[in-house]
């Protein structure tokens, strides 16, 4: 038998055994004491439903936009100033240099 085929079969059998073992397990729960039943009877029965009708999506959108604006304002110092998109080389400098051929100073790019 091929080594890879053996490993695949062993993995399949192990997975099937793990699924079967988890399906057979029994769930146990603690019994409810008499003190916990008293909590239900102590709850108030005169509950009034209060809700804000309408404009919920607008409130969510404004909250998201406000969060984005605040996040952008707090993050801007970490990125620094904007730089140009292209590198612009400085203009070439001119220097005075001695030219032995002409025997005088001439302007050259340095």
C-alpha positions as CSV (number, residue, x, y, z in Angstrom):
1,X,0.0,0.0,0.0
2,X,1.2,3.5,-0.8
3,X,2.4,5.6,2.1
4,X,0.2,8.6,1.1
5,X,-2.9,6.4,0.7
6,X,-2.3,4.9,4.1
7,X,-2.1,8.4,5.7
8,X,-5.3,9.5,4.0
9,X,-7.1,6.4,5.3
10,X,-5.8,6.9,8.8
11,X,-6.8,10.5,8.8
12,X,-10.3,9.6,7.6
13,X,-10.8,6.9,10.2
14,X,-9.5,9.2,13.0
15,X,-11.9,12.0,11.9
16,X,-14.8,9.5,11.7
17,X,-14.0,8.2,15.2
18,X,-13.8,11.8,16.6
19,X,-17.2,12.7,15.2
20,X,-18.8,9.4,16.5
21,X,-17.3,10.0,20.0
22,X,-18.7,13.6,20.1
23,X,-22.2,12.5,19.0
24,X,-22.4,9.9,21.8
25,X,-21.5,12.2,24.7
26,X,-24.2,13.0,27.2
27,X,-24.9,16.6,28.4
28,X,-25.3,17.0,32.2
29,X,-26.8,20.0,33.9
30,X,-27.1,21.0,37.5
31,X,-30.5,21.0,39.1
32,X,-32.3,24.3,39.6
33,X,-32.6,25.2,43.2
34,X,-35.6,26.8,44.9
35,X,-33.6,30.0,45.4
36,X,-33.2,30.5,41.7
37,X,-37.0,30.2,41.0
38,X,-37.6,33.1,43.3
39,X,-35.7,35.4,41.0
40,X,-38.4,35.0,38.3
41,X,-41.2,35.9,40.6
42,X,-39.3,39.0,41.8
43,X,-39.1,40.5,38.3
44,X,-41.4,43.4,37.5
45,X,-44.4,42.6,35.2
46,X,-45.2,46.2,34.3
47,X,-42.8,46.7,31.4
48,X,-43.3,49.4,28.8
49,X,-41.8,49.0,25.3
50,X,-39.9,52.1,24.4
51,X,-38.4,52.5,20.9
52,X,-37.4,55.2,18.5
53,X,-39.3,54.8,15.3
54,X,-37.6,55.7,12.1
55,X,-34.3,57.3,11.1
56,X,-32.3,54.4,12.4
57,X,-30.3,54.0,9.2
58,X,-29.5,57.7,9.2
59,X,-28.2,57.5,12.8
60,X,-26.1,54.5,11.9
61,X,-24.7,56.2,8.8
62,X,-23.9,59.4,10.7
63,X,-22.2,57.4,13.4
64,X,-20.0,55.6,10.9
65,X,-19.1,58.8,9.1
66,X,-18.3,60.5,12.4
67,X,-16.1,57.6,13.4
68,X,-14.3,57.8,10.0
69,X,-13.8,61.5,10.3
70,X,-12.5,61.2,13.9
71,X,-10.2,58.3,12.9
72,X,-8.8,60.3,10.0
73,X,-8.2,63.3,12.2
74,X,-6.3,61.3,14.8
75,X,-4.3,59.4,12.2
76,X,-3.2,62.4,10.1
77,X,-0.2,63.4,12.2
78,X,1.4,59.9,11.8
79,X,1.6,60.2,8.0
80,X,3.2,63.7,7.8
81,X,2.8,66.2,5.0
82,X,2.0,65.1,1.4
83,X,4.9,64.7,-1.0
84,X,4.8,65.3,-4.7
85,X,4.2,62.3,-6.8
86,X,7.3,62.7,-9.0
87,X,10.9,63.4,-8.0
88,X,11.9,66.8,-9.3
89,X,15.7,67.2,-9.5
90,X,17.2,70.5,-8.4
91,X,18.4,72.7,-11.2
92,X,22.1,72.2,-12.1
93,X,24.6,74.5,-10.4
94,X,27.1,76.6,-12.2
95,X,30.6,77.0,-10.8
96,X,33.6,79.0,-11.9
97,X,36.5,76.9,-13.0
98,X,39.9,77.6,-14.5
99,X,40.2,76.5,-18.1
100,X,43.9,76.0,-19.1
101,X,43.1,75.9,-22.8
102,X,41.7,79.4,-22.8
103,X,43.7,80.6,-19.9
104,X,40.8,82.1,-18.0
105,X,37.9,81.2,-15.7
106,X,34.8,79.8,-17.3
107,X,31.3,78.9,-16.0
108,X,30.8,75.1,-15.9
109,X,28.1,72.8,-14.5
110,X,29.3,71.2,-11.3
